[in-house]
Amino acid sequence: MPWTKFTKVALGLGAAITAVRSTVYTVDGGQRAVMFHRFEGVLEEPVGEGTHRKIPWVQKPYIFDIRTKPYEIKSDSGTKDLQMVNLTLRVMFRPDVSRLSYIYQNLGLDYGDKVLPAIGTEVLKAVVAQFNADELLTERPQVSALIREALIKRAKEFNIVLDDVSITDLSYGKEFSLAVERKQVAQQEAERSKFVVAKADQERRAAVIRAEGESEAARVISKATAEAGMGLIELRRIEAAREVAITLSNSPNVVYLPSGGNMLFAMNGPS
């Protein structure tokens, strides 16, 4: 009997707790609730943070996260010059809180997955088609601004707010990458050819200047010889011999031998 009473009390208490819990719900920070009423439909005004009452079976809350979240959009788009480009966008999005009931009625809780890939691909293809492949790099700020402006405008039509839109990756197709590589090689070869031509020109000029200098020197020497006779040549020979002698005298590896030719004359004398 005591156990039967205890069981009844426990069951009654459990039922009461369940009944109380079924009449309240909690909206955490960074969230809003859209209330569905079985007789009135989706209520227009979203419910803010905190613990609220509800009528069991009649009312059912649907919780939305209204904090800004990241989303990545990837798309293969064709450029103006018919090249394929792989673009990746990162958008920071959140719902328009004042339009949560409309979002729930038309898109549901996973509104981001339903809308962002479609409008992202649409905008990327439309913007990329306005530029050549190389212009996507040289005019990237303009391309990014056009994508941001168009995507924010399209998202607003679905009551989605975009706080940031940025291009995180841009890569080209295999054919364009090979074409760029061949172009770089051709440019390097052209620069190398320019260097070879410039070097040859400098060497030619140096040879001309050197020849002119030698010709002028020969003319001066010939003139001096004609005026001074063989005395000038003899003077140059003496100066050259003098320079050789000075160089040899300063070298530690030079050994001077006596003019008589007998290297052992100092070793054969009487003891």
NULO-722085 format. One line per field, with one value per atom (N, C-alpha, C, O): x negated, y negated, z negated; residue in one letter. Coordinates in steps of 0.02 Angstrom, whole numbers, plus 50000, padded with zeros to 5 digits. Atoms other than C-alpha are relative to their C-alpha. Example, Ala and Ser with C-alpha at 12.3 -4.5 7.8 and 13.67 -1.06 7.14 Angstrom:
# NULO-722085
px	c(49955_49385_49955_49903_50042_49316_50039_50014)
py	c(50059_50225_49940_49941_50059_50053_49945_49890)
pz	c(50000_49610_50000_49967_50003_49643_49963_49955)
residuo	c(a_a_a_a_s_s_s_s)
***
This chain:
# NULO-722085
px	c(49959_50000_49957_49971_50040_49866_49967_49964_50032_49778_50050_50033_49948_49942_50014_50021_49989_49970_49941_49950_50060_49792_49999_49981_49999_49811_50051_50038_49948_49972_49977_49989_50025_49891_49947_49948_50053_49740_50030_50009_49969_49848_50038_50036_49963_49957_49953_49966_50049_49805_49968_49957_50030_49729_50048_50027_49950_49890_50008_50016_49994_49901_49941_49950_50060_49721_50004_49987_49994_49753_50052_50041_49948_49912_49975_49989_50027_49821_49949_49950_50051_49676_50030_50002_49968_49795_50033_50053_49968_49866_49950_49970_50051_49699_49947_49937_50057_49556_49950_49969_50054_49390_49968_49954_50036_49312_49932_49930_50067_49124_49975_50006_50030_49012_49980_49954_50016_48988_50052_50039_49947_49152_50065_50075_49931_49331_50045_50025_49952_49486_50057_50082_49940_49623_50053_50044_49947_49786_50052_50080_49948_49900_50061_50057_49937_50082_50046_50057_49960_50193_50063_50088_49938_50343_49989_50031_50014_50261_49942_49931_50057_50111_49937_49931_50064_49937_50011_50036_49991_49938_49946_49889_50045_49858_49942_49886_50052_49760_49956_49982_50044_49605_49994_50004_50006_49578_49926_49883_50069_49421_49972_50002_50036_49298_50036_50071_49971_49354_50045_50049_49954_49478_50071_50090_49933_49656_50049_50031_49948_49821_50029_50027_49965_49910_50057_50058_49944_50070_49983_49974_50018_50030_50047_50108_49966_50082_50025_50024_49974_50153_49943_49945_50056_49990_49935_49922_50065_49819_49948_49956_50051_49663_49947_49928_50056_49530_49943_49951_50056_49360_49954_49932_50047_49253_49937_49940_50064_49069_49990_49983_50005_49053_49929_49918_50069_48865_49970_49992_50033_48751_49960_49922_50034_48687_49964_49985_50035_48561_50031_50060_49977_48608_49953_49933_50047_48496_50036_50075_49968_48551_49946_49900_50048_48453_50036_50092_49969_48485_49947_49894_50041_48405_50034_50090_49969_48436_49957_49896_50035_48392_49986_50029_50019_48298_50021_50048_49982_48324_49962_49989_50039_48184_50005_49960_49982_48262_49950_49937_50042_48143_50040_50082_49966_48205_49961_49900_50030_48172_50037_50098_49971_48199_49996_49942_49997_48257_50032_50078_49972_48291_50015_49971_49979_48389_50014_50038_49980_48407_50046_50026_49951_48563_50017_50021_49977_48615_50073_50088_49929_48804_50040_50017_49953_48950_50070_50076_49933_49139_50022_49998_49968_49238_50051_50102_49959_49316_50073_50118_49931_49469_50040_50101_49966_49508_49992_49996_50010_49480_50062_50055_49939_49662_50005_50024_49998_49652_49947_49960_50053_49486_50022_50011_49978_49561_50055_50054_49945_49717_49977_50004_50019_49625_49935_49927_50064_49451_49985_49951_50013_49448_49938_49908_50057_49310_49934_49887_50061_49177_50000_49980_49994_49206_49933_49931_50066_49018_49979_49955_50018_48988_50043_50021_49955_49136_49987_49997_50005_49097_49929_49918_50067_48911_49964_49934_50035_48841_50028_49991_49968_48967_49983_49961_50012_48948_49925_49905_50072_48760_49973_49934_50021_48734_50025_49989_49972_48849_49959_49943_50037_48755_49929_49904_50069_48582_49996_49952_50001_48622_50014_49983_49983_48698_49942_49929_50055_48551_49938_49906_50061_48410_50005_49954_49991_48483_49984_49978_50014_48447_49925_49905_50072_48257_49964_49988_50045_48116_49965_49966_50030_48021_49945_49942_50054_47868_50025_49993_49973_47977_50027_50033_49976_48045_49945_49960_50056_47871_49982_49973_50021_47825_50053_50037_49945_47997_50041_50102_49965_48038_50041_50097_49958_48098_50067_50118_49938_48226_50045_50106_49961_48281_50032_50091_49974_48300_50057_50106_49948_48401_50065_50119_49940_48521_50035_50096_49970_48547_50035_50091_49971_48578_50065_50116_49940_48702_50059_50115_49946_48801_50026_50086_49978_48804_50040_50089_49962_48862_50070_50119_49935_49001_50045_50104_49960_49058_50021_50078_49983_49052_50054_50096_49949_49157_50070_50119_49935_49298_50028_50089_49978_49304_49996_49998_50003_49291_49940_49943_50064_49112_49951_49943_50047_48984_49929_49911_50070_48803_49956_49954_50044_48678_49932_49897_50065_48525_50001_50029_50008_48485_49928_49905_50070_48306_49982_50008_50027_48215_49942_49892_50053_48110_49955_49899_50042_48046_50020_50079_49989_48026_49948_49888_50046_47950_50028_50088_49981_47952_50000_49974_49999_47985_49932_49886_50064_47845_49974_49914_50022_47840_49972_49920_50023_47824_49935_49891_50061_47691_49940_49886_50054_47588_49984_49926_50011_47612_49960_49915_50037_47551_49928_49882_50068_47401_49960_49901_50035_47357_49985_49931_50011_47376_49942_49901_50055_47259_49933_49883_50062_47130_49979_49920_50015_47144_49973_49926_50024_47121_49929_49887_50068_46967_49951_49895_50044_46894_49989_49934_50006_46930_49952_49911_50045_46843_49928_49882_50067_46695_49970_49911_50024_46683_49981_49931_50017_46687_49932_49892_50063_46545_49941_49888_50053_46441_49984_49926_50010_46468_49965_49919_50031_46425_49927_49884_50069_46268_49956_49900_50038_46212_49987_49933_50009_46241_49947_49906_50051_46138_49931_49883_50065_45998_49975_49916_50019_46001_49975_49924_50021_45991_49932_49889_50064_45849_49943_49888_50051_45754_49983_49925_50013_45776_49958_49911_50037_45716_49929_49882_50067_45569_49958_49900_50037_45522_49982_49927_50015_45535_49943_49900_50054_45424_49933_49882_50062_45295_49975_49915_50018_45299_49969_49919_50026_45274_49931_49887_50065_45130_49947_49891_50048_45046_49983_49925_50014_45066_49953_49907_50042_44989_49928_49880_50067_44844_49964_49905_50030_44816_49976_49922_50018_44814_49938_49892_50057_44695_49937_49883_50058_44581_49973_49913_50021_44579_49963_49916_50031_44533_49935_49887_50058_44408_49954_49900_50042_44339_50001_50050_50004_44284_49989_49993_50012_44246_50060_50053_49939_44427_50009_50026_49992_44431_49950_49967_50051_44269_50019_50007_49978_44340_50055_50055_49947_44495_49971_49995_50031_44384_49965_49970_50034_44281_50051_50040_49948_44440_50031_50044_49972_44509_49951_49972_50050_44346_49995_49986_50002_44346_50059_50050_49941_44523_49992_50012_50012_44475_49951_49960_50050_44324_50029_50014_49968_44426_50046_50049_49954_44554_49963_49983_50039_44423_49966_49959_50035_44332_50047_50024_49951_44490_50029_50069_49973_44528_49954_49894_50042_44467_49977_49933_50016_44456_49946_49933_50051_44319_49931_49917_50069_44136_49952_49956_50049_43994_49937_49913_50060_43844_49942_49952_50058_43667_49988_50004_50010_43616_49946_49944_50053_43466_50024_49988_49973_43574_49979_50004_50022_43488_50038_50024_49959_43617_49966_49990_50032_43494_49933_49891_50065_43352_49988_49930_50009_43384_49994_49983_50000_43383_49936_49925_50060_43215_49935_49881_50060_43094_49964_49992_50038_42955_50031_50058_49972_43009_49951_49966)
py	c(50061_50000_49936_49891_50062_49868_49989_49933_50007_49905_49979_49942_50020_49886_49926_49892_50073_49713_49960_49908_50036_49663_49998_49948_49997_49720_49951_49918_50046_49621_49928_49886_50069_49465_49983_49928_50012_49483_49991_49947_50006_49510_49934_49901_50064_49361_49941_49894_50054_49252_49995_49941_49999_49306_49972_49936_50025_49271_49924_49889_50073_49099_49963_49910_50033_49056_49999_49950_49996_49116_49950_49918_50047_49013_49928_49888_50068_48857_49987_49933_50010_48882_49993_49960_50004_48903_49933_49917_50066_48730_49943_49885_50053_48635_50019_50078_49989_48615_49942_49889_50048_48521_49979_50021_50028_48407_49975_49927_50018_48395_49935_49908_50060_48246_50010_50063_49995_48211_50040_50061_49963_48298_49961_49915_50025_48253_50059_50106_49946_48362_49975_49919_50012_48366_50048_50109_49958_48428_50020_49979_49973_48541_50016_50054_49989_48539_50042_50025_49953_48682_49968_49991_50030_48569_49932_49909_50066_48404_50000_49950_49997_48463_49972_49969_50027_48388_49928_49886_50067_48235_49953_49974_50049_48078_49980_49975_50027_48018_50057_50103_49949_48122_49991_49936_50000_48167_49992_50026_50014_48099_50050_50102_49955_48178_50005_49960_49988_48254_50062_50098_49943_48384_49975_49925_50023_48371_50058_50117_49950_48461_50015_49974_49981_48556_50047_50077_49955_48653_50067_50070_49935_48837_50020_50008_49976_48912_49943_49950_50056_48743_49958_49938_50042_48645_50040_50082_49967_48702_49949_49920_50050_48590_50032_50090_49981_48602_49950_49890_50043_48535_49985_50029_50024_48431_49974_49940_50030_48391_49936_49939_50064_48206_49972_49916_50023_48194_50007_50049_49998_48163_50065_50083_49936_48326_49999_49963_49998_48365_50053_50102_49952_48453_49995_49940_49998_48508_50019_50067_49989_48499_50013_49972_49984_48583_50003_50026_50001_48560_50001_49970_50001_48596_49955_49968_50051_48445_49988_49997_50016_48397_49926_49885_50070_48235_49974_50011_50032_48113_50031_50034_49969_48197_50077_50111_49929_48370_50045_50101_49960_48431_50019_49980_49978_48531_49979_49988_50024_48459_50031_50034_49972_48542_49948_49927_50052_48416_50028_50068_49982_48438_49937_49895_50058_48310_50021_50075_49991_48295_49942_49883_50052_48202_50009_50064_50000_48154_49977_49920_50015_48161_50010_50044_49993_48148_49983_49949_50016_48137_49930_49903_50063_47976_50017_50049_49980_47991_49980_50016_50024_47889_50042_50035_49961_48013_50075_50115_49929_48178_50042_50099_49962_48232_50014_50069_49990_48207_50052_50095_49952_48302_50071_50117_49933_48448_50026_50085_49978_48454_50019_50066_49990_48449_50041_50074_49966_48521_50052_50101_49953_48609_49980_49928_50015_48617_50003_49968_49993_48667_49953_49973_50049_48510_49986_49976_50015_48482_50051_50033_49947_48650_49999_50021_50001_48622_49940_49945_50062_48445_49984_49969_50026_48405_50035_50000_49969_48538_49977_49966_50018_48490_49928_49916_50070_48301_49986_49943_50009_48315_50020_49984_49976_48417_49953_49938_50046_48301_49935_49913_50064_48143_50011_49970_49988_48219_50008_49979_49990_48275_49934_49921_50063_48106_49950_49915_50048_48004_50023_49983_49974_48116_49994_49984_50004_48114_49931_49923_50068_47926_49987_49934_50012_47948_50056_50112_49949_48037_50035_50011_49960_48169_49962_49964_50036_48060_49940_49918_50058_47913_50017_49973_49980_48013_49991_49983_50013_47993_49927_49898_50070_47819_49952_49899_50042_47748_50035_50029_49961_47859_49957_49977_50041_47716_49982_49984_50017_47664_50061_50056_49938_47844_50017_50035_49985_47871_49953_49974_50049_47711_50014_50009_49984_47760_50061_50063_49939_47933_49984_50007_50017_47861_49962_49977_50042_47731_50042_50036_49960_47853_50053_50066_49946_47992_49973_50004_50030_47878_49981_49991_50019_47814_50061_50059_49939_47990_50032_50055_49969_48055_49961_49990_50042_47909_50018_50011_49980_47971_50060_50072_49941_48128_49985_50031_50020_48028_50028_50046_49977_48083_49941_49909_50056_47956_50028_50075_49980_47975_49946_49890_50048_47890_49996_49946_50002_47937_50050_50105_49956_48011_49993_49938_50004_48055_50061_50116_49946_48157_50032_49999_49965_48288_50041_50058_49960_48386_49987_49981_50010_48358_50041_50029_49958_48487_50010_50006_49993_48516_50073_50117_49933_48668_50021_49980_49972_48781_49969_49954_50028_48711_49930_49913_50068_48531_49999_49958_49997_48577_50018_49989_49982_48661_49941_49930_50058_48508_49946_49915_50050_48393_50022_49981_49975_48505_49992_49972_50009_48503_49927_49910_50072_48314_49976_49937_50019_48295_50024_49988_49974_48407_49958_49942_50041_48306_49931_49905_50064_48144_50005_49961_49990_48213_50008_49982_49992_48267_49933_49919_50065_48095_49955_49920_50040_48011_50024_49984_49972_48129_49979_49962_50020_48088_49926_49906_50071_47902_49991_49949_50005_47927_50020_49987_49978_48023_49947_49934_50052_47889_49939_49912_50058_47750_50014_49970_49982_47843_49999_49974_50000_47869_49929_49913_50069_47685_49965_49927_50030_47633_50025_49986_49973_47750_49970_49956_50030_47680_49929_49908_50068_47503_49998_49957_49997_47551_50016_49988_49982_47631_49940_49929_50059_47474_49949_49921_50049_47362_50023_49984_49973_47478_49993_49975_50006_47481_49927_49913_50071_47292_49978_49939_50017_47278_50027_49992_49970_47397_49963_49952_50036_47305_49932_49911_50064_47139_50007_49965_49989_47210_50014_49988_49985_47280_49937_49926_50063_47112_49955_49925_50043_47020_50027_49989_49970_47144_49990_49973_50009_47135_49928_49916_50071_46945_49984_49949_50013_46946_50032_50003_49966_47071_49961_49954_50039_46968_49937_49915_50062_46814_50013_49975_49988_46891_50054_50063_49947_47034_50062_50072_49938_47199_49988_50034_50015_47109_50014_50036_49987_47123_50074_50095_49928_47310_50026_50069_49979_47333_49979_50015_50024_47228_50046_50062_49955_47339_50068_50098_49936_47494_49996_50042_50009_47426_49997_50026_50005_47382_50068_50084_49933_47557_50044_50081_49961_47637_49979_50021_50026_47527_50027_50046_49973_47581_50074_50096_49928_47765_50010_50054_49993_47742_49984_50019_50018_47656_50056_50072_49946_47795_50061_50091_49942_47932_49989_50035_50013_47846_50003_50016_49998_47840_50070_50080_49933_48026_50043_50045_49959_48144_50065_50098_49936_48292_49994_50042_50011_48217_50008_49977_49988_48277_49970_49985_50032_48174_50043_50062_49959_48273_49954_49904_50040_48203_50005_50055_50003_48153_50048_50064_49955_48271_50069_50106_49934_48425_50053_50109_49949_48516_49989_49943_50006_48543_50026_50012_49970_48638_49968_49998_50031_48513_49987_49986_50014_48476_50062_50058_49938_48660_50039_50087_49961_48721_49968_49992_50034_48604_50040_50089_49963_48662_49991_49939_50002_48704_49968_49961)
pz	c(50000_50000_50000_50040_49999_49959_50068_50092_49934_50124_50052_50098_49952_50218_49995_50046_50010_50143_50028_50061_49976_50182_50076_50107_49927_50362_50028_50078_49976_50382_49994_50038_50010_50310_50053_50081_49951_50425_50069_50106_49935_50577_50007_50059_49999_50532_50006_50044_49996_50505_50069_50096_49933_50669_50052_50097_49954_50761_49994_50043_50010_50682_50030_50061_49972_50731_50076_50108_49927_50908_50026_50077_49979_50918_49997_50041_50006_50856_50055_50086_49948_50975_50069_50112_49934_51121_50011_50067_49992_51087_50004_50011_49996_51091_50052_50068_49955_51213_49989_49965_50012_51209_50067_50110_49942_51340_49974_49935_50024_51311_50033_50079_49971_51347_50072_50090_49929_51532_50038_50095_49967_51574_49998_49957_50000_51617_50017_50050_49989_51621_50044_50034_49960_51752_49976_49976_50030_51677_50052_50088_49957_51775_49957_49909_50036_51715_50045_50103_49959_51773_50028_50079_49977_51792_50034_50073_49972_51841_50050_50085_49954_51942_49969_49907_50023_51928_49977_50014_50027_51815_50029_50039_49966_51890_49956_49981_50044_51739_49972_49941_50029_51692_49924_49898_50073_51509_49982_50010_50019_51425_49950_49936_50046_51302_49933_49911_50066_51139_49999_50049_50008_51073_50008_49978_49983_51139_49993_49995_50004_51120_50069_50115_49939_51256_49982_49929_50010_51274_50033_50093_49971_51296_50057_50054_49941_51464_50045_50106_49960_51520_50028_50086_49980_51528_50003_49961_49993_51589_50024_50077_49981_51591_50046_50037_49957_51728_49988_49998_50022_51673_50059_50095_49949_51793_49966_49915_50021_51766_50041_50102_49964_51809_49999_50021_50000_51783_50070_50110_49935_51932_50007_49962_49989_52006_50067_50113_49935_52145_50046_50024_49950_52306_50059_50080_49944_52449_50064_50065_49935_52631_50051_50058_49948_52771_50068_50073_49934_52956_50054_50047_49940_53125_50051_50073_49957_53236_50062_50060_49938_53414_50006_49991_49992_53450_50068_50110_49937_53592_50059_50114_49947_53692_49998_50021_49997_53664_49962_49983_50044_53526_49938_49915_50060_53377_49938_49934_50062_53204_49941_49940_50061_53035_49945_49925_50051_52905_49937_49939_50065_52720_49961_49952_50040_52619_49928_49915_50070_52431_49982_49984_50019_52375_49927_49901_50069_52199_50002_50020_49991_52191_49935_49889_50055_52069_50026_50077_49976_52085_49978_49929_50019_52082_49945_49959_50058_51908_50009_49989_49992_51954_50050_50054_49948_52095_49988_50034_50016_52004_50017_50040_49986_52023_50075_50095_49927_52212_50020_50062_49984_52219_49982_50021_50020_52123_50047_50066_49958_52230_50070_50100_49931_52396_50009_50060_49992_52364_49947_49960_50055_52196_49961_49973_50043_52066_50037_50018_49961_52194_50060_50115_49946_52298_50035_50095_49971_52324_50052_50106_49953_52407_50063_50116_49942_52522_50045_50106_49961_52578_50022_50081_49986_52568_50058_50099_49942_52689_50067_50114_49936_52824_50020_50076_49982_52816_50006_50044_49995_52788_50068_50099_49934_52946_50055_50102_49951_53043_50005_50060_50001_52990_50026_50066_49978_53017_50076_50108_49927_53195_50036_50088_49967_53238_49997_50046_50008_53171_50037_50072_49968_53233_50076_50109_49927_53409_50028_50089_49977_53417_50008_50034_50000_53403_50037_50041_49974_53493_49941_49885_50053_53396_49963_49901_50033_53363_49961_49913_50035_53310_49931_49888_50066_53163_49948_49889_50046_53086_49998_49944_49998_53144_49973_49947_50023_53101_49945_49942_50052_52952_49952_49935_50044_52838_50031_49998_49965_52969_50005_49995_49995_52996_49933_49930_50066_52809_49980_49951_50017_52789_50038_50009_49961_52930_49973_49968_50028_52857_49934_49922_50065_52683_50009_49976_49990_52745_50027_50002_49969_52853_49952_49950_50044_52723_49941_49920_50055_52582_50023_49987_49973_52693_50010_49994_49989_52741_49934_49928_50064_52562_49964_49929_50033_52502_50024_49987_49974_52614_49963_49963_50039_52505_49925_49884_50070_52341_49964_49905_50030_52312_50002_50054_50005_52253_50006_49970_49991_52313_49969_49994_50033_52197_50034_50029_49966_52301_50058_50053_49942_52472_50023_50037_49979_52521_50043_50034_49957_52654_49962_49948_50037_52563_50045_50026_49955_52713_50072_50089_49929_52899_50038_50030_49962_53015_50070_50081_49930_53202_50021_49987_49972_53309_50024_50029_49981_53368_50065_50069_49936_53546_49991_50019_50010_53488_49960_49974_50039_53360_50044_50037_49953_53497_50046_50062_49956_53609_49964_49993_50040_53470_49992_49996_50008_53441_50064_50062_49936_53627_50013_50039_49990_53631_49957_49980_50043_53482_50028_50026_49970_53566_50060_50068_49941_53727_49979_50011_50024_53630_49973_49985_50026_53542_50058_50056_49942_53710_50035_50058_49969_53781_49961_49990_50042_53634_50007_50009_49991_53653_50068_50072_49934_53839_50000_50030_50006_53799_49966_49986_50037_53675_50045_50044_49956_53803_50053_50068_49949_53935_49969_49999_50033_53812_49983_49990_50016_53756_50062_50060_49937_53936_50023_50048_49979_53972_49958_49984_50044_53820_50017_50018_49981_53870_50066_50074_49936_54047_49990_50018_50014_53981_49965_49981_50035_53864_50048_50043_49951_54009_50044_50060_49959_54114_49962_49989_50040_53973_49989_49993_50010_53939_50064_50061_49936_54124_50014_50037_49990_54133_49955_49976_50046_53979_50024_50022_49975_54051_50062_50071_49939_54217_49982_50011_50021_54129_49969_49980_50032_54026_50053_50050_49946_54182_50039_50057_49964_54268_49961_49990_50041_54121_49999_50004_50001_54112_50066_50068_49934_54299_50009_50036_49995_54290_49959_49980_50043_54142_50028_50024_49970_54229_50059_50069_49941_54386_49979_50012_50022_54287_49961_49969_50044_54163_50026_49999_49973_54267_49955_49920_50038_54185_49926_49886_50071_54022_49957_49900_50038_53966_49987_49932_50008_53996_49949_49908_50048_53899_49930_49882_50066_53756_49972_49913_50023_53748_49979_49931_50017_53746_49932_49892_50065_53601_49943_49890_50052_53503_49985_49928_50011_53530_49962_49918_50036_53473_49928_49883_50069_53320_49959_49901_50035_53273_49985_49931_50012_53293_49943_49901_50053_53182_49932_49883_50064_53046_49977_49917_50018_53052_49974_49925_50021_53038_49933_49892_50063_52896_49940_49884_50055_52792_49990_49944_50006_52818_49956_49969_50045_52677_50033_50006_49968_52797_50054_50091_49948_52908_49969_49917_50023_52884_50051_50110_49956_52956_50002_49948_49990_53026_50019_50053_49981_53043_50075_50107_49927_53218_50024_50084_49979_53218_50016_50051_49984_53227_49951_49957_50049_53081_49936_49898_50059_52946_49937_49882_50058_52831_49983_49950_50011_52826_49926_49905_50072_52640_49960_49899_50038_52591_50009_49971_49985_52664_49975_49993_50025_52575_49947_49922_50051_52453_49932_49915_50066_52278_49952_49893)
residuo	c(m_m_m_m_p_p_p_p_w_w_w_w_t_t_t_t_k_k_k_k_f_f_f_f_t_t_t_t_k_k_k_k_v_v_v_v_a_a_a_a_l_l_l_l_g_g_g_g_l_l_l_l_g_g_g_g_a_a_a_a_a_a_a_a_i_i_i_i_t_t_t_t_a_a_a_a_v_v_v_v_r_r_r_r_s_s_s_s_t_t_t_t_v_v_v_v_y_y_y_y_t_t_t_t_v_v_v_v_d_d_d_d_g_g_g_g_g_g_g_g_q_q_q_q_r_r_r_r_a_a_a_a_v_v_v_v_m_m_m_m_f_f_f_f_h_h_h_h_r_r_r_r_f_f_f_f_e_e_e_e_g_g_g_g_v_v_v_v_l_l_l_l_e_e_e_e_e_e_e_e_p_p_p_p_v_v_v_v_g_g_g_g_e_e_e_e_g_g_g_g_t_t_t_t_h_h_h_h_r_r_r_r_k_k_k_k_i_i_i_i_p_p_p_p_w_w_w_w_v_v_v_v_q_q_q_q_k_k_k_k_p_p_p_p_y_y_y_y_i_i_i_i_f_f_f_f_d_d_d_d_i_i_i_i_r_r_r_r_t_t_t_t_k_k_k_k_p_p_p_p_y_y_y_y_e_e_e_e_i_i_i_i_k_k_k_k_s_s_s_s_d_d_d_d_s_s_s_s_g_g_g_g_t_t_t_t_k_k_k_k_d_d_d_d_l_l_l_l_q_q_q_q_m_m_m_m_v_v_v_v_n_n_n_n_l_l_l_l_t_t_t_t_l_l_l_l_r_r_r_r_v_v_v_v_m_m_m_m_f_f_f_f_r_r_r_r_p_p_p_p_d_d_d_d_v_v_v_v_s_s_s_s_r_r_r_r_l_l_l_l_s_s_s_s_y_y_y_y_i_i_i_i_y_y_y_y_q_q_q_q_n_n_n_n_l_l_l_l_g_g_g_g_l_l_l_l_d_d_d_d_y_y_y_y_g_g_g_g_d_d_d_d_k_k_k_k_v_v_v_v_l_l_l_l_p_p_p_p_a_a_a_a_i_i_i_i_g_g_g_g_t_t_t_t_e_e_e_e_v_v_v_v_l_l_l_l_k_k_k_k_a_a_a_a_v_v_v_v_v_v_v_v_a_a_a_a_q_q_q_q_f_f_f_f_n_n_n_n_a_a_a_a_d_d_d_d_e_e_e_e_l_l_l_l_l_l_l_l_t_t_t_t_e_e_e_e_r_r_r_r_p_p_p_p_q_q_q_q_v_v_v_v_s_s_s_s_a_a_a_a_l_l_l_l_i_i_i_i_r_r_r_r_e_e_e_e_a_a_a_a_l_l_l_l_i_i_i_i_k_k_k_k_r_r_r_r_a_a_a_a_k_k_k_k_e_e_e_e_f_f_f_f_n_n_n_n_i_i_i_i_v_v_v_v_l_l_l_l_d_d_d_d_d_d_d_d_v_v_v_v_s_s_s_s_i_i_i_i_t_t_t_t_d_d_d_d_l_l_l_l_s_s_s_s_y_y_y_y_g_g_g_g_k_k_k_k_e_e_e_e_f_f_f_f_s_s_s_s_l_l_l_l_a_a_a_a_v_v_v_v_e_e_e_e_r_r_r_r_k_k_k_k_q_q_q_q_v_v_v_v_a_a_a_a_q_q_q_q_q_q_q_q_e_e_e_e_a_a_a_a_e_e_e_e_r_r_r_r_s_s_s_s_k_k_k_k_f_f_f_f_v_v_v_v_v_v_v_v_a_a_a_a_k_k_k_k_a_a_a_a_d_d_d_d_q_q_q_q_e_e_e_e_r_r_r_r_r_r_r_r_a_a_a_a_a_a_a_a_v_v_v_v_i_i_i_i_r_r_r_r_a_a_a_a_e_e_e_e_g_g_g_g_e_e_e_e_s_s_s_s_e_e_e_e_a_a_a_a_a_a_a_a_r_r_r_r_v_v_v_v_i_i_i_i_s_s_s_s_k_k_k_k_a_a_a_a_t_t_t_t_a_a_a_a_e_e_e_e_a_a_a_a_g_g_g_g_m_m_m_m_g_g_g_g_l_l_l_l_i_i_i_i_e_e_e_e_l_l_l_l_r_r_r_r_r_r_r_r_i_i_i_i_e_e_e_e_a_a_a_a_a_a_a_a_r_r_r_r_e_e_e_e_v_v_v_v_a_a_a_a_i_i_i_i_t_t_t_t_l_l_l_l_s_s_s_s_n_n_n_n_s_s_s_s_p_p_p_p_n_n_n_n_v_v_v_v_v_v_v_v_y_y_y_y_l_l_l_l_p_p_p_p_s_s_s_s_g_g_g_g_g_g_g_g_n_n_n_n_m_m_m_m_l_l_l_l_f_f_f_f_a_a_a_a_m_m_m_m_n_n_n_n_g_g_g_g_p_p_p_p_s_s_s_s)
***
